[in-house]
Amino acid sequence: MTPDPDRKPSKAEMRQGGMVALAVLVFLAVLTTLFVVFGG
């Protein structure tokens, strides 16, 4: 079963996607900070 490409994502899916994106951004920010602190 393939999902309908025209279907709008539900509120729960959008929230989950936002949480994942936020987690990735936070992870990158922490990684950059650690790299600057210990690498520089």
PDBQT receptor file of N, H, CA, C and O in Angstrom, charges set to zero:
ATOM      1  N   MET A   1       0.853  -1.210   0.000  1.00  0.00    +0.000 N 
ATOM      2  CA  MET A   1       0.000   0.000   0.000  1.00  0.00    +0.000 C 
ATOM      3  C   MET A   1       0.882   1.250   0.000  1.00  0.00    +0.000 C 
ATOM      4  O   MET A   1       1.647   1.479   0.936  1.00  0.00    +0.000 OA
ATOM      5  N   THR A   2       0.767   2.042  -1.043  1.00  0.00    +0.000 N 
ATOM      6  H   THR A   2       0.145   1.855  -1.804  1.00  0.00    +0.000 HD
ATOM      7  CA  THR A   2       1.542   3.279  -1.103  1.00  0.00    +0.000 C 
ATOM      8  C   THR A   2       0.685   4.436  -0.618  1.00  0.00    +0.000 C 
ATOM      9  O   THR A   2      -0.489   4.527  -0.975  1.00  0.00    +0.000 OA
ATOM     10  N   PRO A   3       1.257   5.326   0.196  1.00  0.00    +0.000 N 
ATOM     11  CA  PRO A   3       0.490   6.470   0.696  1.00  0.00    +0.000 C 
ATOM     12  C   PRO A   3       0.138   7.423  -0.435  1.00  0.00    +0.000 C 
ATOM     13  O   PRO A   3       0.897   7.568  -1.393  1.00  0.00    +0.000 OA
ATOM     14  N   ASP A   4      -1.009   8.069  -0.322  1.00  0.00    +0.000 N 
ATOM     15  H   ASP A   4      -1.626   7.951   0.457  1.00  0.00    +0.000 HD
ATOM     16  CA  ASP A   4      -1.466   9.009  -1.341  1.00  0.00    +0.000 C 
ATOM     17  C   ASP A   4      -0.592  10.268  -1.306  1.00  0.00    +0.000 C 
ATOM     18  O   ASP A   4      -0.542  10.937  -0.274  1.00  0.00    +0.000 OA
ATOM     19  N   PRO A   5       0.090  10.607  -2.391  1.00  0.00    +0.000 N 
ATOM     20  CA  PRO A   5       0.984  11.783  -2.384  1.00  0.00    +0.000 C 
ATOM     21  C   PRO A   5       0.228  13.093  -2.216  1.00  0.00    +0.000 C 
ATOM     22  O   PRO A   5       0.810  14.087  -1.783  1.00  0.00    +0.000 OA
ATOM     23  N   ASP A   6      -1.075  13.111  -2.557  1.00  0.00    +0.000 N 
ATOM     24  H   ASP A   6      -1.548  12.303  -2.909  1.00  0.00    +0.000 HD
ATOM     25  CA  ASP A   6      -1.849  14.352  -2.442  1.00  0.00    +0.000 C 
ATOM     26  C   ASP A   6      -2.416  14.534  -1.034  1.00  0.00    +0.000 C 
ATOM     27  O   ASP A   6      -2.943  15.592  -0.690  1.00  0.00    +0.000 OA
ATOM     28  N   ARG A   7      -2.293  13.473  -0.228  1.00  0.00    +0.000 N 
ATOM     29  H   ARG A   7      -1.865  12.613  -0.507  1.00  0.00    +0.000 HD
ATOM     30  CA  ARG A   7      -2.852  13.536   1.125  1.00  0.00    +0.000 C 
ATOM     31  C   ARG A   7      -2.020  14.468   1.991  1.00  0.00    +0.000 C 
ATOM     32  O   ARG A   7      -0.792  14.386   1.999  1.00  0.00    +0.000 OA
ATOM     33  N   LYS A   8      -2.691  15.355   2.721  1.00  0.00    +0.000 N 
ATOM     34  H   LYS A   8      -3.689  15.421   2.715  1.00  0.00    +0.000 HD
ATOM     35  CA  LYS A   8      -1.981  16.242   3.643  1.00  0.00    +0.000 C 
ATOM     36  C   LYS A   8      -1.607  15.458   4.898  1.00  0.00    +0.000 C 
ATOM     37  O   LYS A   8      -2.390  14.634   5.370  1.00  0.00    +0.000 OA
ATOM     38  N   PRO A   9      -0.421  15.706   5.438  1.00  0.00    +0.000 N 
ATOM     39  CA  PRO A   9      -0.027  14.997   6.668  1.00  0.00    +0.000 C 
ATOM     40  C   PRO A   9      -0.903  15.416   7.837  1.00  0.00    +0.000 C 
ATOM     41  O   PRO A   9      -1.304  16.576   7.938  1.00  0.00    +0.000 OA
ATOM     42  N   SER A  10      -1.196  14.476   8.711  1.00  0.00    +0.000 N 
ATOM     43  H   SER A  10      -0.871  13.534   8.629  1.00  0.00    +0.000 HD
ATOM     44  CA  SER A  10      -2.036  14.777   9.870  1.00  0.00    +0.000 C 
ATOM     45  C   SER A  10      -1.254  15.623  10.874  1.00  0.00    +0.000 C 
ATOM     46  O   SER A  10      -0.038  15.781  10.766  1.00  0.00    +0.000 OA
ATOM     47  N   LYS A  11      -1.983  16.161  11.852  1.00  0.00    +0.000 N 
ATOM     48  H   LYS A  11      -2.971  16.033  11.940  1.00  0.00    +0.000 HD
ATOM     49  CA  LYS A  11      -1.329  17.008  12.864  1.00  0.00    +0.000 C 
ATOM     50  C   LYS A  11      -0.269  16.218  13.628  1.00  0.00    +0.000 C 
ATOM     51  O   LYS A  11       0.808  16.738  13.922  1.00  0.00    +0.000 OA
ATOM     52  N   ALA A  12      -0.575  14.973  13.945  1.00  0.00    +0.000 N 
ATOM     53  H   ALA A  12      -1.450  14.551  13.706  1.00  0.00    +0.000 HD
ATOM     54  CA  ALA A  12       0.381  14.155  14.698  1.00  0.00    +0.000 C 
ATOM     55  C   ALA A  12       1.642  13.925  13.882  1.00  0.00    +0.000 C 
ATOM     56  O   ALA A  12       2.750  13.977  14.417  1.00  0.00    +0.000 OA
ATOM     57  N   GLU A  13       1.476  13.665  12.569  1.00  0.00    +0.000 N 
ATOM     58  H   GLU A  13       0.576  13.623  12.134  1.00  0.00    +0.000 HD
ATOM     59  CA  GLU A  13       2.642  13.427  11.730  1.00  0.00    +0.000 C 
ATOM     60  C   GLU A  13       3.488  14.680  11.609  1.00  0.00    +0.000 C 
ATOM     61  O   GLU A  13       4.716  14.609  11.641  1.00  0.00    +0.000 OA
ATOM     62  N   MET A  14       2.832  15.837  11.467  1.00  0.00    +0.000 N 
ATOM     63  H   MET A  14       1.834  15.894  11.441  1.00  0.00    +0.000 HD
ATOM     64  CA  MET A  14       3.580  17.088  11.368  1.00  0.00    +0.000 C 
ATOM     65  C   MET A  14       4.347  17.363  12.656  1.00  0.00    +0.000 C 
ATOM     66  O   MET A  14       5.495  17.806  12.631  1.00  0.00    +0.000 OA
ATOM     67  N   ARG A  15       3.686  17.090  13.790  1.00  0.00    +0.000 N 
ATOM     68  H   ARG A  15       2.753  16.731  13.811  1.00  0.00    +0.000 HD
ATOM     69  CA  ARG A  15       4.351  17.317  15.074  1.00  0.00    +0.000 C 
ATOM     70  C   ARG A  15       5.549  16.379  15.224  1.00  0.00    +0.000 C 
ATOM     71  O   ARG A  15       6.612  16.793  15.689  1.00  0.00    +0.000 OA
ATOM     72  N   GLN A  16       5.377  15.120  14.830  1.00  0.00    +0.000 N 
ATOM     73  H   GLN A  16       4.514  14.784  14.452  1.00  0.00    +0.000 HD
ATOM     74  CA  GLN A  16       6.475  14.153  14.924  1.00  0.00    +0.000 C 
ATOM     75  C   GLN A  16       7.623  14.581  14.030  1.00  0.00    +0.000 C 
ATOM     76  O   GLN A  16       8.783  14.516  14.436  1.00  0.00    +0.000 OA
ATOM     77  N   GLY A  17       7.312  15.020  12.811  1.00  0.00    +0.000 N 
ATOM     78  H   GLY A  17       6.370  15.072  12.481  1.00  0.00    +0.000 HD
ATOM     79  CA  GLY A  17       8.351  15.474  11.896  1.00  0.00    +0.000 C 
ATOM     80  C   GLY A  17       9.079  16.679  12.449  1.00  0.00    +0.000 C 
ATOM     81  O   GLY A  17      10.296  16.794  12.305  1.00  0.00    +0.000 OA
ATOM     82  N   GLY A  18       8.341  17.581  13.083  1.00  0.00    +0.000 N 
ATOM     83  H   GLY A  18       7.352  17.488  13.200  1.00  0.00    +0.000 HD
ATOM     84  CA  GLY A  18       8.950  18.768  13.683  1.00  0.00    +0.000 C 
ATOM     85  C   GLY A  18       9.879  18.397  14.823  1.00  0.00    +0.000 C 
ATOM     86  O   GLY A  18      10.952  18.979  14.984  1.00  0.00    +0.000 OA
ATOM     87  N   MET A  19       9.454  17.416  15.617  1.00  0.00    +0.000 N 
ATOM     88  H   MET A  19       8.583  16.943  15.486  1.00  0.00    +0.000 HD
ATOM     89  CA  MET A  19      10.285  16.985  16.743  1.00  0.00    +0.000 C 
ATOM     90  C   MET A  19      11.594  16.384  16.234  1.00  0.00    +0.000 C 
ATOM     91  O   MET A  19      12.658  16.632  16.801  1.00  0.00    +0.000 OA
ATOM     92  N   VAL A  20      11.511  15.595  15.169  1.00  0.00    +0.000 N 
ATOM     93  H   VAL A  20      10.646  15.393  14.709  1.00  0.00    +0.000 HD
ATOM     94  CA  VAL A  20      12.713  14.981  14.603  1.00  0.00    +0.000 C 
ATOM     95  C   VAL A  20      13.649  16.051  14.065  1.00  0.00    +0.000 C 
ATOM     96  O   VAL A  20      14.857  16.003  14.297  1.00  0.00    +0.000 OA
ATOM     97  N   ALA A  21      13.082  17.027  13.337  1.00  0.00    +0.000 N 
ATOM     98  H   ALA A  21      12.100  17.066  13.149  1.00  0.00    +0.000 HD
ATOM     99  CA  ALA A  21      13.896  18.102  12.774  1.00  0.00    +0.000 C 
ATOM    100  C   ALA A  21      14.549  18.903  13.891  1.00  0.00    +0.000 C 
ATOM    101  O   ALA A  21      15.720  19.269  13.800  1.00  0.00    +0.000 OA
ATOM    102  N   LEU A  22      13.776  19.176  14.959  1.00  0.00    +0.000 N 
ATOM    103  H   LEU A  22      12.825  18.879  15.033  1.00  0.00    +0.000 HD
ATOM    104  CA  LEU A  22      14.310  19.937  16.088  1.00  0.00    +0.000 C 
ATOM    105  C   LEU A  22      15.439  19.166  16.768  1.00  0.00    +0.000 C 
ATOM    106  O   LEU A  22      16.460  19.745  17.137  1.00  0.00    +0.000 OA
ATOM    107  N   ALA A  23      15.250  17.862  16.930  1.00  0.00    +0.000 N 
ATOM    108  H   ALA A  23      14.420  17.391  16.630  1.00  0.00    +0.000 HD
ATOM    109  CA  ALA A  23      16.282  17.043  17.566  1.00  0.00    +0.000 C 
ATOM    110  C   ALA A  23      17.566  17.054  16.745  1.00  0.00    +0.000 C 
ATOM    111  O   ALA A  23      18.661  17.123  17.303  1.00  0.00    +0.000 OA
ATOM    112  N   VAL A  24      17.432  16.986  15.417  1.00  0.00    +0.000 N 
ATOM    113  H   VAL A  24      16.543  16.930  14.965  1.00  0.00    +0.000 HD
ATOM    114  CA  VAL A  24      18.616  17.013  14.554  1.00  0.00    +0.000 C 
ATOM    115  C   VAL A  24      19.335  18.350  14.671  1.00  0.00    +0.000 C 
ATOM    116  O   VAL A  24      20.563  18.400  14.740  1.00  0.00    +0.000 OA
ATOM    117  N   LEU A  25      18.559  19.437  14.694  1.00  0.00    +0.000 N 
ATOM    118  H   LEU A  25      17.562  19.397  14.638  1.00  0.00    +0.000 HD
ATOM    119  CA  LEU A  25      19.171  20.759  14.808  1.00  0.00    +0.000 C 
ATOM    120  C   LEU A  25      19.909  20.905  16.134  1.00  0.00    +0.000 C 
ATOM    121  O   LEU A  25      21.027  21.418  16.177  1.00  0.00    +0.000 OA
ATOM    122  N   VAL A  26      19.279  20.454  17.212  1.00  0.00    +0.000 N 
ATOM    123  H   VAL A  26      18.371  20.038  17.178  1.00  0.00    +0.000 HD
ATOM    124  CA  VAL A  26      19.917  20.533  18.531  1.00  0.00    +0.000 C 
ATOM    125  C   VAL A  26      21.191  19.703  18.555  1.00  0.00    +0.000 C 
ATOM    126  O   VAL A  26      22.218  20.126  19.085  1.00  0.00    +0.000 OA
ATOM    127  N   PHE A  27      21.102  18.503  17.966  1.00  0.00    +0.000 N 
ATOM    128  H   PHE A  27      20.268  18.160  17.535  1.00  0.00    +0.000 HD
ATOM    129  CA  PHE A  27      22.270  17.617  17.927  1.00  0.00    +0.000 C 
ATOM    130  C   PHE A  27      23.423  18.283  17.181  1.00  0.00    +0.000 C 
ATOM    131  O   PHE A  27      24.568  18.236  17.631  1.00  0.00    +0.000 OA
ATOM    132  N   LEU A  28      23.121  18.903  16.040  1.00  0.00    +0.000 N 
ATOM    133  H   LEU A  28      22.191  18.942  15.674  1.00  0.00    +0.000 HD
ATOM    134  CA  LEU A  28      24.168  19.573  15.263  1.00  0.00    +0.000 C 
ATOM    135  C   LEU A  28      24.744  20.755  16.041  1.00  0.00    +0.000 C 
ATOM    136  O   LEU A  28      25.953  20.986  16.011  1.00  0.00    +0.000 OA
ATOM    137  N   ALA A  29      23.899  21.490  16.724  1.00  0.00    +0.000 N 
ATOM    138  H   ALA A  29      22.917  21.302  16.748  1.00  0.00    +0.000 HD
ATOM    139  CA  ALA A  29      24.370  22.644  17.494  1.00  0.00    +0.000 C 
ATOM    140  C   ALA A  29      25.307  22.191  18.605  1.00  0.00    +0.000 C 
ATOM    141  O   ALA A  29      26.352  22.803  18.825  1.00  0.00    +0.000 OA
ATOM    142  N   VAL A  30      24.940  21.122  19.308  1.00  0.00    +0.000 N 
ATOM    143  H   VAL A  30      24.091  20.624  19.129  1.00  0.00    +0.000 HD
ATOM    144  CA  VAL A  30      25.784  20.604  20.394  1.00  0.00    +0.000 C 
ATOM    145  C   VAL A  30      27.100  20.084  19.833  1.00  0.00    +0.000 C 
ATOM    146  O   VAL A  30      28.168  20.316  20.400  1.00  0.00    +0.000 OA
ATOM    147  N   LEU A  31      27.008  19.383  18.720  1.00  0.00    +0.000 N 
ATOM    148  H   LEU A  31      26.141  19.194  18.260  1.00  0.00    +0.000 HD
ATOM    149  CA  LEU A  31      28.218  18.837  18.101  1.00  0.00    +0.000 C 
ATOM    150  C   LEU A  31      29.169  19.954  17.696  1.00  0.00    +0.000 C 
ATOM    151  O   LEU A  31      30.378  19.862  17.913  1.00  0.00    +0.000 OA
ATOM    152  N   THR A  32      28.616  21.012  17.104  1.00  0.00    +0.000 N 
ATOM    153  H   THR A  32      27.635  21.087  16.927  1.00  0.00    +0.000 HD
ATOM    154  CA  THR A  32      29.449  22.149  16.682  1.00  0.00    +0.000 C 
ATOM    155  C   THR A  32      30.084  22.820  17.897  1.00  0.00    +0.000 C 
ATOM    156  O   THR A  32      31.263  23.173  17.873  1.00  0.00    +0.000 OA
ATOM    157  N   THR A  33      29.297  22.994  18.957  1.00  0.00    +0.000 N 
ATOM    158  H   THR A  33      28.340  22.707  18.977  1.00  0.00    +0.000 HD
ATOM    159  CA  THR A  33      29.821  23.621  20.174  1.00  0.00    +0.000 C 
ATOM    160  C   THR A  33      30.968  22.802  20.765  1.00  0.00    +0.000 C 
ATOM    161  O   THR A  33      32.014  23.341  21.126  1.00  0.00    +0.000 OA
ATOM    162  N   LEU A  34      30.753  21.504  20.852  1.00  0.00    +0.000 N 
ATOM    163  H   LEU A  34      29.904  21.066  20.558  1.00  0.00    +0.000 HD
ATOM    164  CA  LEU A  34      31.813  20.636  21.405  1.00  0.00    +0.000 C 
ATOM    165  C   LEU A  34      33.045  20.691  20.519  1.00  0.00    +0.000 C 
ATOM    166  O   LEU A  34      34.168  20.721  21.023  1.00  0.00    +0.000 OA
ATOM    167  N   PHE A  35      32.854  20.703  19.215  1.00  0.00    +0.000 N 
ATOM    168  H   PHE A  35      31.942  20.679  18.806  1.00  0.00    +0.000 HD
ATOM    169  CA  PHE A  35      33.996  20.741  18.288  1.00  0.00    +0.000 C 
ATOM    170  C   PHE A  35      34.779  22.032  18.477  1.00  0.00    +0.000 C 
ATOM    171  O   PHE A  35      36.009  22.020  18.464  1.00  0.00    +0.000 OA
ATOM    172  N   VAL A  36      34.071  23.148  18.653  1.00  0.00    +0.000 N 
ATOM    173  H   VAL A  36      33.071  23.158  18.663  1.00  0.00    +0.000 HD
ATOM    174  CA  VAL A  36      34.744  24.439  18.825  1.00  0.00    +0.000 C 
ATOM    175  C   VAL A  36      35.467  24.476  20.169  1.00  0.00    +0.000 C 
ATOM    176  O   VAL A  36      36.607  24.931  20.249  1.00  0.00    +0.000 OA
ATOM    177  N   VAL A  37      34.802  23.995  21.227  1.00  0.00    +0.000 N 
ATOM    178  H   VAL A  37      33.875  23.625  21.162  1.00  0.00    +0.000 HD
ATOM    179  CA  VAL A  37      35.378  24.067  22.564  1.00  0.00    +0.000 C 
ATOM    180  C   VAL A  37      36.615  23.177  22.677  1.00  0.00    +0.000 C 
ATOM    181  O   VAL A  37      37.655  23.615  23.170  1.00  0.00    +0.000 OA
ATOM    182  N   PHE A  38      36.503  21.930  22.222  1.00  0.00    +0.000 N 
ATOM    183  H   PHE A  38      35.659  21.574  21.821  1.00  0.00    +0.000 HD
ATOM    184  CA  PHE A  38      37.610  20.985  22.395  1.00  0.00    +0.000 C 
ATOM    185  C   PHE A  38      38.571  20.992  21.216  1.00  0.00    +0.000 C 
ATOM    186  O   PHE A  38      39.736  20.625  21.370  1.00  0.00    +0.000 OA
ATOM    187  N   GLY A  39      38.104  21.402  20.046  1.00  0.00    +0.000 N 
ATOM    188  H   GLY A  39      37.158  21.701  19.922  1.00  0.00    +0.000 HD
ATOM    189  CA  GLY A  39      38.957  21.381  18.877  1.00  0.00    +0.000 C 
ATOM    190  C   GLY A  39      39.752  22.676  18.711  1.00  0.00    +0.000 C 
ATOM    191  O   GLY A  39      40.860  22.679  18.175  1.00  0.00    +0.000 OA
ATOM    192  N   GLY A  40      39.155  23.782  19.190  1.00  0.00    +0.000 N 
ATOM    193  H   GLY A  40      38.255  23.780  19.625  1.00  0.00    +0.000 HD
ATOM    194  CA  GLY A  40      39.816  25.055  18.985  1.00  0.00    +0.000 C 
ATOM    195  C   GLY A  40      40.690  25.415  20.162  1.00  0.00    +0.000 C 
ATOM    196  O   GLY A  40      41.328  26.467  20.157  1.00  0.00    +0.000 OA
TER     197      GLY A  40
